[in-house]
């Protein structure tokens, strides 16, 4: 199975969007090689703006370009794009409902050896709470391409979470996404595994482990964290009676919290949240960190057995 990082879709998709007639520009904070917006710069230098190591200025410049009628994408790393520039994202982009698309890379603990200072596990919580912000977490390269296209073609602010590590292919090149839609990748009747980003592959592998125990897991890719697909998620839980959320993010404020809100309002059921347990990241090999923080398929399967027992 081929592997590519979701960040690899960024620059290539921006080039594709311009070819399709979308008036795209990219604003970067001196990380274009890492985020792959350098590929876009090489083809469309007049549409590329590097503001230097100044993430707040990056967001402000993108906002100005959006006011001028452009579809403005911003890069940088997730820890800087959401943390350092939060005031500009909130008060300049979201408050004015501007056509700015944040698509930072290097999110989560799979950033690896860059360590806890750069492993952003709070970004979904920060972006999800902002009025008007839509939040997408693609699971592979083709999903990232589809998410970026969806963001470009839908007016208003977006946050598209991209990663550094290469991940297995789940979707094909023809994939298209609908805003607010979750996708059932494997049907089951005993427990729901709701995952996003790199955790979708882990959830699919966990379903295979559970099948050996006679537990039929339904796997849902919740690529749209906000708006979230109430019908698909609650419908699945009504059928299975239990759910595990799987995210490479803090269990506070991200997918787990979003699903818990749905369960509380629509369909109470046993829930387990697989994610980072209210701690910072640490330096290490991505695979080793996934195990260290309890984010592997074995961890998901263990959590699933627990919620099935609680039904």
C-alpha positions, -999 to +999 in steps of 0.1 A: +000+000+000+014+034-010+020+060+016+020+098+013+018+126+038-014+147+037+009+178+035+021+167+001-013+175-013-011+211-004+011+228-030-001+204-057-038+211-051-033+248-051-017+245-086-047+224-097-072+249-083-056+278-103-057+256-135-094+251-128-100+289-126-101+294-089-085+328-079-062+312-053-032+329-035-010+314-009+006+332+021+034+315+039+055+322+070+089+310+058+081+273+058+071+267+022+094+238+016+080+219+046+044+227+039+050+221+001+036+256-009+070+260-025+057+239-054+029+264-059+054+293-057+075+277-085+045+276-108+027+308-097+052+332-081+029+362-084+003+344-064+027+335-035+035+357-006+062+349+020+059+372+050+088+356+069+086+343+104+055+363+113+025+342+115+002+369+127+012+390+097+005+359+075-031+358+087-035+395+083-021+395+048-043+366+038-073+385+052-064+416+031-061+394+000-095+379+008-111+413+010-096+420-024-115+390-038-089+363-036-093+328-021-064+330+004-047+299+018-022+301+046+005+276+055+030+273+084+029+246+111-003+240+131+012+251+164+020+286+149-009+290+126-035+284+154-016+293+186+006+323+177-020+338+153-052+330+172-062+366+178-059+374+140-078+342+131-106+351+155-110+389+151-098+394+116-108+363+097-138+347+115-154+379+129-155+393+093-163+359+077-135+362+052-125+337+025-093+326+043-083+289+044-059+279+071-041+247+060-011+242+083+010+211+083+029+193+111-001+187+134-003+162+162+023+140+177+034+123+144+055+155+139+079+132+158+114+144+168+104+181+167+091+174+202+063+187+224+068+224+216+059+217+179+034+188+184+001+207+183-027+186+200-050+215+208-056+230+174-090+213+167-103+226+200-091+262+192-106+262+157-138+243+164-150+269+190-147+298+166-180+310+151-181+305+113-149+283+112-153+250+094-128+222+105-117+194+082-092+165+091-084+144+060-072+109+065-048+105+035-033+123+005-064+120-017-086+130+011-064+160+017-067+170-019-105+167-017-107+187+015-086+215+001-108+217-030-139+217-008-124+246+012-115+266-018-149+262-034-169+270-002-170+307+009-158+316+043-131+305+069-118+269+069-092+250+089-078+220+071-055+199+093-025+184+075+003+162+087+040+155+083+041+117+084+033+095+054+001+076+059-015+047+039-039+053+011-076+049+019-093+069-008-087+070-046-079+100-067-115+106-077-126+112-041-149+142-035-162+153-001-193+170+011-191+196+039-206+182+071-206+146+059-190+116+076-182+084+057-188+048+067-158+029+056-167-004+072-202-015+084-207-032+117-233-038+144-215-041+177-195-009+182-188+023+163-152+035+157-153+072+148-119+085+136-103+114+118-069+120+102-042+095+107-064+076+132-087+064+104-062+038+093-057+027+129-095+024+134-097+002+103-069-020+116-086-022+150-118-034+133-098-063+119-085-071+154-120-070+169-134-092+141-111-120+154-130-117+187-164-118+170-170-081+175-182-063+143-170-028+144-184+000+122-157+024+111-166+061+103-143+087+089-154+119+105-133+141+082-157+171+089-153+179+126-173+211+122-200+209+109-203+174+121-225+147+106-252+143+133-273+118+113-245+094+104-229+093+138-260+091+159-276+066+135-245+043+138-245+046+176-283+038+177-275+006+158-243-005+177-250+009+211-214+020+219-187+042+203-150+049+205-136+082+191-101+081+177-080+112+172-044+124+171-054+153+193-062+160+229-093+142+241-105+176+253-121+198+227-117+178+195-135+149+179-141+131+212-157+162+227-178+168+196-192+132+197-198+134+234-219+165+228-240+146+202-245+116+225-256+138+254-282+156+232-294+128+209-285+092+218-268+084+251-244+055+248-211+042+263-182+063+249-145+059+251-121+086+238-088+074+223-065+104+221-038+124+239-047+125+276-043+161+286-005+161+282+020+177+259+039+157+233+075+146+235+103+139+210+105+105+194+098+083+164+062+088+152+053+051+155+069+049+190+049+080+200+016+066+187+023+036+211+035+059+239+003+080+238-020+050+234-031+058+198-025+024+181-050+000+166-045-023+197-054+007+220-086+013+200-095-024+200-090-025+238-112+006+242-139-009+220-140-041+241-145-019+271-175+000+258-191-032+244-190-046+280-206-014+292-236-015+268 
